Amino acid sequence: MAKRKKHGRSGRPTHDFASPDGVGETFKRSNKGGELWLYGAHACLAALANPERDVRRIVLATQSADELEIPVCDAANAAFEACQTPRPQIEWRDRRDINDLLPRDAVHQGICIETTPLPHPQIEDVIEDAQGLSSACIVVLDQATDPRNIGAVMRSAAAFGALAVVVQDKHAPDITGALAKAASGAVERLPYIKVTNLARTLDQLKAAEFWCVGFDGHADDYLSAKTLQGRNAIVMGAEGAGLRRLTRETCDLLVKIPMTDAVESLNLSNAAAIALYQFQQSNG
């Protein structure tokens, strides 16, 4: 189990993580296949605490030792206590070394971890989990492609109790470092489901007694307190592109968010947060 230790004589934090494999002195990218680098404090701490995550490396900036040492150890301990999941030793490096590991625009906050993707959940699993629930919510995104926008939607979906976020396999990204950072830990708690045929998935949800509500700026009806009562699929399109024709036609109802004419539309993640808040208020 990971244990917090006091600073050594050099002033550098030392750690004793479960089952350490050890790391070499040369700092370089892993050459193992299938690696995924996550970065940012919330995303990495959530991943470290998730016993389903296979974490290969933990890299922290020496400049961030005071603020990250204890949270990282606590997260590693949580995974070990939950399922005896071990974590590797921490590699302490300069921030510039971490910059070299990650994409140019990555805001890593002094921490990154190398891991492998989580198992791919299926929509049937979520439908089964929803059995017997009088109120439930699944977010379905049509034509959403921006990882940061999708990550922000996942963050709101987790905050307001949604069961999953569903996207189309053909257009949507896999979970990347950018998506995970925007989700702020939600990718560890909320299924991210990629499906081949979105309309067919909506039919599956309807058969499972989910009311499919599409959000469209040209709809006649407005979102209200009664719109999202009970079991719902909140269906949203990307900003600009909106919902495709077949997606709109498959929905049970089309609504729009009431707002002034000061702006033409809302960002996808903002619109999703409003809809999810209304779902929670309508079923509280």
C-alpha positions in Angstrom: 0.0 0.0 0.0 1.2 3.5 -0.7 2.4 5.3 2.4 3.3 8.9 2.9 6.8 9.5 4.1 8.7 12.5 5.4 11.1 14.4 3.2 14.5 12.9 3.0 17.7 14.8 3.9 17.9 16.3 0.4 14.5 17.8 0.9 13.0 15.7 -1.9 9.9 13.7 -1.1 10.2 9.9 -0.9 7.4 7.4 -1.4 6.8 3.7 -0.9 4.1 2.6 -3.3 2.8 -1.0 -3.5 4.6 -3.3 -5.9 7.0 -0.8 -7.4 8.7 -1.9 -10.6 11.2 0.8 -10.4 12.1 3.4 -13.0 15.4 4.1 -14.8 17.3 7.3 -14.7 16.6 8.1 -18.3 13.4 10.0 -18.7 11.7 9.0 -22.0 8.4 8.1 -23.6 7.2 4.5 -23.0 7.6 2.2 -26.0 4.8 0.0 -24.9 1.8 -0.2 -27.2 -1.6 1.2 -26.2 -0.3 3.8 -23.8 -2.4 6.8 -22.8 -1.1 9.9 -21.1 -3.5 11.7 -18.7 -2.6 15.0 -17.2 -4.0 17.6 -14.8 -4.6 17.2 -11.1 -8.3 16.2 -11.1 -8.0 13.8 -14.0 -4.9 12.1 -12.7 -6.0 11.8 -9.1 -9.3 10.3 -10.1 -7.5 7.8 -12.3 -5.1 6.8 -9.6 -8.0 6.2 -7.2 -9.9 4.1 -9.7 -9.0 0.4 -9.1 -10.0 -0.4 -12.7 -7.2 1.7 -14.0 -3.9 0.1 -15.0 -1.4 2.8 -14.2 2.1 2.3 -15.6 3.9 5.5 -14.6 3.3 8.5 -12.3 5.3 11.6 -13.2 5.2 14.6 -10.9 7.0 17.9 -11.1 9.4 18.6 -8.3 8.1 22.2 -8.2 4.6 20.8 -7.3 5.8 18.4 -4.5 4.1 20.3 -1.7 0.7 20.4 -3.3 0.6 17.0 -5.0 2.5 14.5 -2.8 -0.2 13.9 -0.3 -3.2 13.8 -2.7 -1.3 11.3 -5.0 -0.5 9.0 -2.1 -4.1 9.2 -0.9 -5.4 8.3 -4.3 -3.0 5.4 -4.7 -4.0 4.1 -1.2 -7.7 4.4 -2.2 -7.2 2.1 -5.2 -5.2 -0.4 -3.0 -7.7 -0.4 -0.2 -10.6 -0.9 -2.7 -9.2 -3.8 -4.7 -5.6 -4.3 -3.8 -4.6 -2.5 -7.0 -0.9 -1.5 -6.8 0.6 1.7 -8.2 4.1 2.3 -9.5 6.7 4.5 -7.8 6.6 8.3 -8.5 9.1 9.7 -10.9 10.1 13.2 -9.8 11.1 15.5 -12.7 11.4 19.1 -13.7 8.3 20.7 -15.3 10.1 21.1 -18.6 10.6 17.3 -18.8 6.9 16.8 -18.4 6.2 19.4 -21.1 8.3 17.2 -23.4 6.1 14.1 -22.7 2.8 15.8 -23.6 1.1 17.7 -26.4 2.3 21.3 -26.8 -0.9 22.8 -25.4 -1.3 20.5 -22.5 -1.9 22.3 -19.1 -0.6 19.5 -16.9 -0.4 21.3 -13.5 2.7 19.4 -12.6 1.3 15.8 -12.9 0.8 13.2 -15.6 0.3 9.5 -15.6 0.8 6.8 -18.2 -2.1 4.4 -18.3 -4.2 2.2 -20.6 -7.7 2.8 -21.8 -10.6 1.6 -19.6 -12.8 -1.3 -20.7 -15.4 -0.2 -23.3 -18.9 -0.2 -21.8 -21.9 -1.1 -23.8 -25.3 0.6 -23.9 -27.0 -2.6 -22.9 -25.0 -2.5 -19.6 -26.4 1.0 -18.8 -29.9 0.0 -19.7 -29.6 -2.9 -17.3 -28.3 -0.6 -14.6 -31.3 1.6 -15.1 -33.9 -1.2 -14.6 -36.2 -0.3 -11.7 -35.3 3.4 -11.6 -38.2 5.7 -11.8 -35.9 8.6 -12.9 -32.8 8.2 -14.9 -30.8 10.2 -17.5 -28.5 9.4 -20.3 -26.8 12.1 -22.5 -26.6 11.4 -26.2 -24.3 13.6 -28.3 -24.8 13.7 -32.1 -21.9 15.0 -34.3 -19.9 16.1 -31.3 -16.2 15.9 -32.1 -14.3 18.3 -29.9 -12.7 16.4 -27.0 -12.7 19.4 -24.6 -16.4 20.0 -25.3 -17.3 16.4 -24.7 -15.2 16.3 -21.6 -17.0 19.3 -20.2 -20.3 17.6 -21.0 -19.1 14.5 -19.1 -18.2 16.7 -16.1 -21.7 18.2 -16.0 -23.3 14.7 -16.6 -21.4 13.3 -13.6 -22.3 16.2 -11.4 -26.0 15.9 -12.1 -26.3 12.2 -11.8 -26.5 11.0 -15.5 -25.9 7.3 -16.1 -23.7 7.7 -19.2 -22.7 9.8 -22.2 -23.2 8.2 -25.6 -21.5 9.3 -28.8 -21.3 8.1 -32.4 -18.3 5.9 -33.0 -17.6 7.3 -36.4 -17.1 10.9 -35.5 -16.4 11.2 -31.7 -12.9 11.0 -30.2 -11.6 8.3 -27.9 -10.8 9.4 -24.4 -7.6 11.4 -24.6 -5.7 13.5 -22.2 -7.5 16.6 -23.3 -10.9 15.0 -22.9 -10.1 13.6 -19.5 -8.7 16.9 -18.2 -11.9 18.8 -19.4 -14.0 16.0 -17.7 -12.1 16.7 -14.4 -12.2 13.1 -13.2 -15.7 12.2 -14.7 -14.2 9.7 -17.1 -13.4 7.4 -14.2 -17.0 7.6 -12.8 -19.2 7.8 -15.9 -19.4 5.4 -18.9 -18.4 6.9 -22.2 -20.2 4.8 -24.8 -19.4 4.8 -28.5 -22.1 3.3 -30.8 -22.3 2.7 -34.5 -25.8 3.8 -35.1 -27.2 6.6 -33.0 -30.8 6.3 -34.2 -30.8 2.6 -33.4 -29.5 3.3 -30.0 -32.3 5.8 -29.4 -34.7 3.1 -30.4 -33.1 0.8 -27.8 -33.5 3.5 -25.1 -37.1 4.0 -26.1 -37.8 0.3 -25.8 -36.3 0.5 -22.3 -38.8 3.2 -21.4 -36.5 6.2 -21.9 -38.2 9.4 -23.3 -35.8 10.7 -25.9 -35.8 14.5 -25.8 -33.9 16.3 -28.6 -32.6 19.8 -28.1 -33.0 21.9 -31.3 -32.9 25.7 -31.6 -35.7 25.5 -34.2 -38.1 23.4 -32.0 -41.6 24.8 -31.2 -41.6 23.7 -27.6 -39.5 25.1 -24.8 -37.6 23.1 -22.1 -39.8 23.3 -18.9 -40.0 21.7 -15.5 -42.2 18.9 -16.9 -40.0 18.1 -19.9 -37.5 15.8 -18.2 -39.5 14.1 -15.5 -38.8 10.4 -15.2 -36.5 8.4 -17.5 -34.9 10.5 -20.2 -32.3 10.6 -22.9 -31.1 14.1 -23.4 -30.1 14.3 -27.1 -27.9 17.2 -28.3 -26.0 18.1 -31.4 -22.7 19.9 -31.9 -22.7 23.6 -31.9 -23.5 24.8 -35.4 -24.2 21.3 -36.9 -27.0 20.5 -34.5 -29.0 17.3 -34.7 -29.0 15.3 -38.0 -32.4 14.7 -39.6 -32.7 11.0 -38.7 -31.7 11.8 -35.1 -34.4 14.5 -34.9 -37.0 12.2 -36.3 -36.2 9.4 -33.9 -36.6 11.6 -30.8 -39.9 11.6 -29.0 -39.9 15.3 -28.5 -37.9 18.3 -29.7 -37.4 21.3 -27.4 -35.3 24.4 -27.1 -33.8 26.3 -24.2 -35.6 29.5 -23.5 -33.2 32.5 -23.8 -33.0 36.0 -25.2 -32.1 36.9 -28.7 -28.8 38.4 -27.6 -27.0 35.3 -28.8 -28.0 32.7 -31.5 -27.0 29.6 -29.6 -25.2 28.2 -26.6 -22.0 26.2 -26.4 -22.7 22.4 -26.3 -21.4 22.0 -22.8 -23.4 25.0 -21.5 -26.6 23.7 -23.0 -26.0 20.2 -21.6 -25.4 21.7 -18.1 -28.7 23.6 -18.3 -30.6 20.5 -19.4 -29.0 18.3 -16.8 -29.8 20.8 -14.1 -33.4 20.9 -15.2 -33.5 17.1 -15.1 -32.2 17.0 -11.5 -34.6 19.8 -10.4 -37.6 18.0 -12.1 -36.8 14.7 -10.3 -35.5 15.9 -7.0 
